[in-house]
Amino acid sequence: MLRVSDTLVRTINLVHYQQTNFMGRLHGGDMLKFLADAGMLASMKVGKGLAVLASLDEVLFKRGANLGDIVTVDARVLYIGKTSMEVEMIARRGSETIVTATGTYVKVDNKFRPAPVGDIVVPETEEEREAVAKAMKRREVKVNKLKNKNTMRICSNDPTNFLRHRLSNTTFVGPTMTYDGSVVSAGALLKAMDDLGGTLALRYNGIDHYSPKQDGVVTVAVSDIFFYSPIRLGDIIEMNAGLTFVGKTSMDILINVNRLNMENQECSHVTTAYFSYVRVDPEGRKKEVPIYIPENEYEVELWKESARRRGAVSS
């Protein structure tokens, strides 16, 4: 039996030059890596073994971080199932909360099969009880979404294929992308996805080169991400990103990821998610983006889907 406070892990991250864009701001992908890695450490502490990220709930970027900032990430396990753990991650700069996220991690054995955790978490304070109750509710929602997860493992068609504004990227999985030389770090994958989405957002705004006076884009939110297939050393990752929605200052980018096993040529679906970006000027103020009008039936369909997620139109 564990207290919620017993599960806490805190990581300290100094934002260095390689993690920032040309405006000196921390890349959204690197922040996602901070969060995913801290959540993994809390899960491994509780599970006493390797744990992998199974899903990442809505990530909300409240504030940015800059070169030289110290970002602390607190991760704690709020609920333990048979093989999975519900984890809360909070990134802070000083006393200011800058990003919040929750996710599910699964304990796995040396063959990456789910393994029992064998413990429970007990809240002690009112704040902890409320947090645990929310975690259990999120878990119930996710279980319902994953009822057809077996079919979701099948290699997916490119959902961005009929979008006018899109980018694709293919990556070989080398040792630096893995936790231990065998399975891909969820944080590394999230960073790669954010880099592709951010590049597309920049291109849509006509920004394709460095200038001290140039506008940029920042990540502001990531919708629910479910990871259906593990990516291993030696695999090929195929990522496709497409623009689906444009507001006054923000953009939604749909990103789909498949993996190709080079040994047997088997293709599997890894994840599909929406990343949201905002255009900002060199001082960080929001800027209007070029107008986007969906033209074909598919663009209209994805536009409406993004609008429903944002609450802009009724479902």
C-alpha positions as CSV (number, residue, x, y, z in Angstrom):
1,M,0.0,0.0,0.0
2,L,1.4,3.4,-1.0
3,R,0.5,6.9,-0.1
4,V,0.1,9.3,-3.1
5,S,3.0,11.3,-1.6
6,D,5.2,8.2,-1.7
7,T,4.8,8.0,-5.5
8,L,6.1,11.5,-6.2
9,V,9.1,12.0,-8.5
10,R,10.6,15.4,-9.2
11,T,12.9,16.1,-12.2
12,I,14.9,19.3,-12.6
13,N,15.5,20.5,-16.1
14,L,17.7,23.4,-17.1
15,V,16.6,24.8,-20.5
16,H,19.7,24.8,-22.7
17,Y,20.4,26.2,-26.2
18,Q,19.6,23.0,-28.1
19,Q,16.1,22.9,-26.6
20,T,15.1,26.3,-27.7
21,N,13.9,27.9,-31.0
22,F,15.3,31.0,-32.6
23,M,13.3,33.2,-30.2
24,G,15.0,31.5,-27.2
25,R,11.9,29.6,-26.1
26,L,11.7,26.0,-25.1
27,H,10.4,23.7,-27.9
28,G,7.0,22.2,-27.1
29,G,8.4,18.8,-28.0
30,D,11.2,19.1,-25.4
31,M,8.6,20.0,-22.8
32,L,6.6,16.9,-23.8
33,K,9.7,14.9,-23.3
34,F,10.2,16.4,-19.8
35,L,6.6,15.4,-18.9
36,A,6.7,11.9,-20.4
37,D,10.1,11.1,-18.8
38,A,9.0,12.2,-15.4
39,G,5.8,10.2,-15.6
40,M,7.8,7.2,-16.6
41,L,10.1,7.5,-13.6
42,A,7.2,7.8,-11.2
43,S,5.6,4.7,-12.8
44,M,8.9,2.8,-12.6
45,K,9.3,3.8,-9.0
46,V,5.8,2.4,-8.1
47,G,5.9,-0.6,-10.5
48,K,9.5,-1.5,-9.6
49,G,10.2,-2.2,-13.2
50,L,10.1,-0.8,-16.8
51,A,6.9,1.2,-17.6
52,V,5.9,2.5,-21.0
53,L,3.5,5.3,-21.9
54,A,0.2,4.0,-23.1
55,S,-1.7,7.3,-23.4
56,L,-1.2,10.9,-22.8
57,D,-4.3,12.9,-21.9
58,E,-4.9,16.5,-22.9
59,V,-1.7,18.5,-22.4
60,L,-2.2,22.2,-21.6
61,F,0.6,24.7,-22.1
62,K,-0.3,27.7,-19.9
63,R,3.1,29.5,-20.1
64,G,6.3,29.1,-22.0
65,A,9.8,28.6,-20.8
66,N,13.0,30.3,-22.0
67,L,16.7,29.7,-22.4
68,G,18.3,29.4,-19.0
69,D,15.0,28.7,-17.1
70,I,14.8,25.9,-14.6
71,V,11.8,23.7,-15.1
72,T,10.7,21.3,-12.4
73,V,8.3,18.5,-13.3
74,D,6.4,16.7,-10.5
75,A,4.9,13.4,-11.4
76,R,2.7,11.3,-9.1
77,V,0.8,8.1,-9.5
78,L,-2.9,8.5,-8.6
79,Y,-4.4,5.1,-9.4
80,I,-3.1,1.6,-10.0
81,G,-4.9,-1.0,-12.0
82,K,-3.8,-4.5,-12.7
83,T,-0.9,-3.5,-15.0
84,S,-1.4,0.2,-15.5
85,M,-1.0,3.4,-13.6
86,E,-2.7,6.8,-13.9
87,V,-0.1,9.5,-13.6
88,E,-0.4,13.3,-13.2
89,M,2.5,15.6,-14.4
90,I,2.9,19.3,-13.6
91,A,5.7,21.4,-14.9
92,R,6.6,24.6,-13.0
93,R,9.0,27.5,-13.4
94,G,9.6,28.6,-9.9
95,S,6.1,28.6,-8.2
96,E,4.3,29.1,-11.5
97,T,2.6,26.2,-13.2
98,I,3.4,26.3,-16.9
99,V,2.1,22.9,-18.2
100,T,-0.2,20.2,-16.9
101,A,-0.8,16.7,-18.3
102,T,-2.0,13.3,-17.2
103,G,-1.2,9.9,-18.7
104,T,-1.4,6.1,-18.4
105,Y,1.7,4.0,-18.1
106,V,1.8,0.2,-18.3
107,K,4.3,-1.9,-16.5
108,V,6.0,-4.4,-18.9
109,D,8.3,-7.4,-18.6
110,N,11.5,-7.9,-20.6
111,K,9.4,-8.9,-23.6
112,F,7.3,-5.8,-23.4
113,R,4.2,-7.7,-22.2
114,P,2.0,-6.1,-19.6
115,A,3.0,-7.2,-16.1
116,P,1.1,-6.9,-12.8
117,V,1.9,-3.9,-10.6
118,G,0.7,-5.5,-7.4
119,D,0.0,-2.4,-5.2
120,I,-2.6,0.2,-4.5
121,V,-2.4,4.0,-3.9
122,V,-4.3,5.5,-0.9
123,P,-5.0,9.3,-0.9
124,E,-4.7,11.1,2.5
125,T,-5.8,14.7,1.8
126,E,-8.9,16.2,0.3
127,E,-6.8,17.4,-2.7
128,E,-5.4,13.9,-3.2
129,R,-8.9,12.4,-3.0
130,E,-10.2,14.8,-5.6
131,A,-7.2,14.1,-7.9
132,V,-7.7,10.3,-7.5
133,A,-11.4,10.6,-8.3
134,K,-10.6,12.6,-11.5
135,A,-8.0,10.0,-12.5
136,M,-10.5,7.1,-12.1
137,K,-13.0,9.0,-14.2
138,R,-10.4,9.6,-17.0
139,R,-9.5,6.0,-16.8
140,E,-13.1,4.9,-17.4
141,V,-13.4,7.2,-20.4
142,K,-10.2,5.8,-21.9
143,V,-11.2,2.2,-21.4
144,N,-14.4,2.9,-23.4
145,K,-12.3,4.5,-26.2
146,L,-10.0,1.6,-26.3
147,K,-12.6,-1.2,-26.7
148,N,-11.6,-1.6,-30.3
149,K,-7.8,-1.2,-29.7
150,N,-7.0,-4.5,-31.5
151,T,-8.2,-3.1,-34.8
152,M,-6.4,0.2,-34.1
153,R,-3.1,-1.7,-34.2
154,I,-3.5,-2.3,-37.9
155,C,-1.3,-0.1,-40.1
156,S,-3.5,3.0,-40.7
157,N,-4.1,4.8,-44.0
158,D,-2.7,8.3,-44.1
159,P,-5.5,10.6,-42.8
160,T,-3.8,13.7,-44.1
161,N,-3.6,12.4,-47.7
162,F,-6.4,14.7,-49.0
163,L,-5.3,17.8,-47.1
164,R,-3.7,20.6,-49.1
165,H,-1.2,21.6,-46.4
166,R,0.7,18.6,-45.2
167,L,4.2,17.2,-44.5
168,S,5.6,13.7,-44.1
169,N,8.8,12.5,-42.4
170,T,10.4,9.1,-42.2
171,T,12.8,8.3,-39.4
172,F,15.1,5.3,-38.6
173,V,15.0,4.3,-34.9
174,G,18.6,4.4,-33.6
175,P,19.8,3.9,-30.0
176,T,19.5,7.6,-29.1
177,M,15.7,7.4,-29.6
178,T,15.4,4.5,-27.1
179,Y,15.2,4.2,-23.3
180,D,17.5,1.2,-23.1
181,G,18.6,0.3,-26.6
182,S,15.4,-1.6,-27.3
183,V,12.2,0.4,-27.1
184,V,11.6,4.0,-28.2
185,S,11.3,6.7,-25.6
186,A,7.8,8.1,-25.6
187,G,9.3,11.5,-25.0
188,A,11.5,11.2,-28.0
189,L,8.5,10.2,-30.2
190,L,6.4,13.1,-28.9
191,K,9.3,15.5,-29.6
192,A,9.5,14.2,-33.2
193,M,5.8,14.6,-33.7
194,D,5.8,18.1,-32.3
195,D,8.8,19.1,-34.5
196,L,6.9,17.9,-37.6
197,G,3.7,19.7,-36.6
198,G,5.6,22.9,-35.7
199,T,7.4,22.8,-39.1
200,L,4.1,22.5,-40.9
201,A,2.6,25.4,-38.9
202,L,5.6,27.6,-39.7
203,R,5.4,26.8,-43.4
204,Y,1.7,27.6,-43.4
205,N,2.6,31.0,-42.1
206,G,5.3,31.5,-44.7
207,I,8.1,31.2,-42.1
208,D,10.9,29.0,-43.5
209,H,14.1,30.7,-42.4
210,Y,15.7,32.2,-39.3
211,S,15.5,36.0,-38.5
212,P,15.8,37.7,-35.1
213,K,12.7,39.7,-36.1
214,Q,10.8,36.8,-37.5
215,D,7.5,35.5,-36.0
216,G,7.3,31.9,-34.8
217,V,4.8,29.3,-33.5
218,V,4.4,27.7,-30.1
219,T,2.7,24.6,-29.0
220,V,-0.3,25.3,-26.8
221,A,-2.2,21.9,-26.5
222,V,-2.0,18.3,-27.3
223,S,-5.2,16.2,-27.4
224,D,-5.6,12.6,-26.2
225,I,-2.8,10.4,-27.5
226,F,-3.1,6.6,-27.4
227,F,-0.1,4.4,-28.2
228,Y,-1.3,1.2,-29.8
229,S,2.1,-0.4,-30.8
230,P,5.5,-0.2,-29.3
231,I,8.4,1.1,-31.5
232,R,11.6,-0.8,-31.3
233,L,15.3,-0.3,-32.2
234,G,15.7,-0.7,-36.0
235,D,12.1,0.1,-36.9
236,I,11.2,2.8,-39.4
237,I,8.8,5.5,-38.2
238,E,6.5,7.1,-40.8
239,M,4.8,10.3,-39.7
240,N,2.3,12.4,-41.7
241,A,1.0,15.8,-40.6
242,G,-1.8,17.8,-42.0
243,L,-3.5,21.2,-41.3
244,T,-7.1,20.7,-40.3
245,F,-8.3,23.9,-38.6
246,V,-7.3,27.6,-38.4
247,G,-8.6,30.1,-36.0
248,K,-7.7,33.8,-35.6
249,T,-4.2,33.1,-34.2
250,S,-4.1,29.3,-33.8
251,M,-3.9,26.1,-35.9
252,D,-4.7,22.4,-35.4
253,I,-2.3,19.9,-37.0
254,L,-3.3,16.2,-37.3
255,I,-0.4,13.9,-36.9
256,N,-0.5,10.1,-37.7
257,V,2.3,7.7,-36.9
258,N,3.0,4.2,-38.3
259,R,5.9,1.9,-37.6
260,L,7.5,-0.6,-40.1
261,N,9.3,-3.6,-38.7
262,M,12.3,-4.1,-41.0
263,E,12.7,-7.8,-40.1
264,N,9.3,-8.9,-41.3
265,Q,8.1,-5.8,-43.1
266,E,5.0,-5.6,-40.8
267,C,3.4,-2.2,-40.6
268,S,1.5,-1.2,-37.4
269,H,-0.4,1.9,-36.3
270,V,1.3,3.7,-33.4
271,T,-0.8,6.8,-32.7
272,T,-2.9,9.6,-34.2
273,A,-3.2,13.0,-32.4
274,Y,-4.0,16.7,-32.7
275,F,-1.4,19.3,-31.9
276,S,-2.4,22.9,-31.5
277,Y,-0.1,25.8,-32.3
278,V,-0.3,29.6,-31.9
279,R,1.6,32.2,-34.0
280,V,3.5,34.7,-32.0
281,D,5.8,37.7,-32.7
282,P,9.4,37.9,-31.4
283,E,8.0,39.3,-28.1
284,G,5.7,36.4,-27.7
285,R,2.5,38.2,-28.5
286,K,-0.2,36.4,-30.5
287,K,-0.4,37.2,-34.2
288,E,-3.1,36.5,-36.7
289,V,-2.5,33.6,-39.1
290,P,-3.4,33.5,-42.8
291,I,-7.1,32.7,-43.5
292,Y,-7.8,29.0,-44.3
293,I,-11.0,27.9,-46.0
294,P,-11.6,24.1,-46.4
295,E,-12.2,23.3,-50.0
296,N,-12.8,19.6,-50.5
297,E,-15.2,17.3,-48.6
298,Y,-12.5,15.8,-46.5
299,E,-11.1,19.1,-45.4
300,V,-14.6,20.2,-44.4
301,E,-15.1,17.0,-42.4
302,L,-11.8,17.4,-40.4
303,W,-12.5,21.1,-39.9
304,K,-15.8,20.3,-38.3
305,E,-14.1,17.6,-36.1
306,S,-11.5,20.1,-34.9
307,A,-14.2,22.7,-34.3
308,R,-16.2,20.2,-32.2
309,R,-13.1,19.4,-30.1
310,R,-12.6,23.1,-29.5
311,G,-16.2,23.5,-28.5
312,A,-16.7,26.0,-31.3
313,V,-19.8,24.1,-32.7
314,S,-22.1,21.7,-31.1
315,S,-21.7,18.0,-31.7
